[in-house]
Amino acid sequence: MEKGYYDTPRRCSLTELAGELDVSKSTLSVVLHRAKGNGDNGVLRRIRLTSRV
């Protein structure tokens, strides 16, 4: 993701990303876990676009 959540080392924490998206940390964690497990790049792409706002 553009914010660097999946970079090593991470450039953005789950807490920071959740704050930018105005969702709880636990909600974002579940969404990212499910999207990654399902190989759903569409969800990750939408999150990336939303986080630019």
Order of alpha helices (4+ residues) and beta strands (2+ residues): alpha-alpha-alpha
